[in-house]
Amino acid sequence: MKIEKLHTGLYHIKFDSQYQITSTFMRLQEFYESPYEDIRGQYVSYEKVIDRYAKDTGEFSYFTDWSGFNVPSSAFKDFFKWTHAPSIFPYLSKEYNLWNLVRGKLFEDGLDIDDNFYLIATYIDGDILHEVAHGLYFLDDNYKKDMNILIEGYKDRKNFSASLLDMCYCKDLVDDEIQAYLSTSDTVSLRTYIPSAKKCSIPDEFGETLEKYLKKYKVKYNGNLLKI
């Protein structure tokens, strides 16, 4: 895995495969936003996350269900606060490697684990815009305000929210997912990924708002400016 700074406080971690990214981020991501209260914010074993996910979905398909991840600094810090007590909450070597990678990059940039930052991770380039939208929603109050205004006026908000909850998204973060999906998806890809949202519209204003902020901050990925 490799880490790259895309914007102030926004870091992207690139993986080579879906298995690598999901197996590394699974427990951290579920610590941050699991729909299950016995998992979210809890220091639980890797096995418990696997068993809980399989119990709800009928099979353990996490490693093929997800391809992009996003975690704010607060969740990252809290998840790893037991680093010095591995016997109580043992970490996988890949989780330790993630911790060291991020801390090293923060130190390189003159930041600390207590500073405000946001991590996104992908293994395919097609997910990058969606995850960047999550990062801006957390890091930029003006972006979040603009998107929340659009969400409040979105006529299909109720139906789209229900579709996301059916996919095991956390109810507390549904608005964040709405803005990320609607600002970066076309009708075909959205309805392919979220079949139950087939009747939901995609207002142009969401993509236009993300595009405005990408231009404002000159967000780059692989040396190129990101654009919708």
Backbone hydrogen bonds, N-H to C=O, Kabsch-Sander energy under -0.5 kcal/mol:
donor,donor_aa,acceptor,acceptor_aa,energy
2,K,14,K,-1.8
4,E,12,H,-2.6
6,L,4,E,-0.6
6,L,10,L,-2.5
7,H,10,L,-1.3
10,L,7,H,-2.5
11,Y,9,G,-0.6
11,Y,118,Y,-2.7
12,H,4,E,-3.3
13,I,120,I,-2.6
14,K,2,K,-2.9
14,K,12,H,-0.5
15,F,122,T,-2.4
21,I,17,S,-1.9
22,T,18,Q,-2.5
23,S,19,Y,-2.5
24,T,20,Q,-1.3
25,F,21,I,-2.3
26,M,22,T,-2.0
29,Q,25,F,-3.5
30,E,26,M,-2.4
31,F,27,R,-1.7
32,Y,28,L,-1.6
33,E,29,Q,-2.8
34,S,30,E,-1.9
37,E,35,P,-0.6
39,I,36,Y,-1.9
40,R,36,Y,-2.9
41,G,31,F,-1.8
42,Q,39,I,-2.2
44,V,42,Q,-1.3
49,V,45,S,-1.5
50,I,46,Y,-1.9
51,D,47,E,-2.7
52,R,48,K,-2.6
53,Y,49,V,-2.2
54,A,50,I,-2.3
55,K,51,D,-2.1
56,D,52,R,-1.5
57,T,53,Y,-2.1
58,G,54,A,-2.1
61,S,59,E,-1.1
64,T,61,S,-1.8
65,D,61,S,-1.8
66,W,62,Y,-1.5
69,F,121,A,-2.4
71,V,119,L,-2.6
73,S,117,F,-2.3
76,F,72,P,-2.1
77,K,73,S,-2.9
78,D,74,S,-2.2
79,F,75,A,-2.6
80,F,76,F,-1.6
81,K,78,D,-1.0
83,T,80,F,-1.6
85,A,82,W,-2.4
88,I,85,A,-1.5
89,F,85,A,-1.8
96,Y,92,L,-2.2
97,N,93,S,-2.4
98,L,94,K,-1.6
99,W,95,E,-2.3
100,N,96,Y,-2.6
101,L,97,N,-2.3
102,V,98,L,-2.5
103,R,99,W,-2.4
104,G,100,N,-2.2
105,K,101,L,-1.9
106,L,102,V,-2.6
107,F,103,R,-2.3
108,E,104,G,-2.0
109,D,105,K,-1.8
110,G,107,F,-1.3
111,L,106,L,-3.4
115,D,112,D,-2.0
117,F,115,D,-0.6
118,Y,9,G,-3.1
119,L,71,V,-2.9
120,I,11,Y,-2.7
121,A,69,F,-2.4
122,T,13,I,-1.9
123,Y,67,S,-0.5
127,D,124,I,-1.6
128,I,125,D,-1.6
131,E,127,D,-1.9
132,V,128,I,-2.4
133,A,129,L,-2.2
134,H,130,H,-1.3
135,G,131,E,-2.0
136,L,132,V,-2.6
137,Y,133,A,-1.9
138,F,134,H,-1.4
139,L,135,G,-2.6
140,D,136,L,-2.6
141,D,139,L,-0.6
144,K,140,D,-2.4
145,K,141,D,-2.3
146,D,142,N,-2.5
147,M,143,Y,-2.5
148,N,144,K,-2.5
149,I,145,K,-1.8
150,L,146,D,-1.5
151,I,147,M,-2.6
152,E,148,N,-2.4
153,G,149,I,-1.3
154,Y,151,I,-1.3
155,K,153,G,-0.5
157,R,154,Y,-1.6
160,F,156,D,-2.7
161,S,157,R,-2.6
162,A,158,K,-2.0
163,S,159,N,-1.9
164,L,160,F,-2.0
165,L,161,S,-2.2
166,D,162,A,-1.8
167,M,163,S,-0.8
167,M,164,L,-0.6
168,C,165,L,-1.6
169,Y,164,L,-1.8
173,L,170,C,-1.5
174,V,171,K,-0.9
177,E,173,L,-1.8
178,I,174,V,-2.6
179,Q,175,D,-2.2
180,A,176,D,-1.7
181,Y,177,E,-2.8
182,L,178,I,-2.7
183,S,179,Q,-1.4
184,T,180,A,-0.7
184,T,181,Y,-0.7
185,S,181,Y,-1.3
190,L,186,D,-2.4
191,R,187,T,-2.1
192,T,188,V,-1.3
193,Y,189,S,-2.2
194,I,190,L,-2.9
197,A,194,I,-2.3
198,K,195,P,-1.5
200,C,197,A,-1.9
206,F,203,P,-1.2
207,G,203,P,-0.6
208,E,204,D,-2.3
209,T,205,E,-2.0
210,L,206,F,-2.0
211,E,207,G,-2.5
212,K,208,E,-1.9
213,Y,209,T,-1.7
214,L,210,L,-2.3
215,K,211,E,-2.1
216,K,212,K,-2.1
217,Y,213,Y,-2.2
218,K,214,L,-0.8
219,V,214,L,-1.6
220,K,6,L,-1.0
221,Y,224,N,-3.0
224,N,221,Y,-1.7
226,L,219,V,-3.3
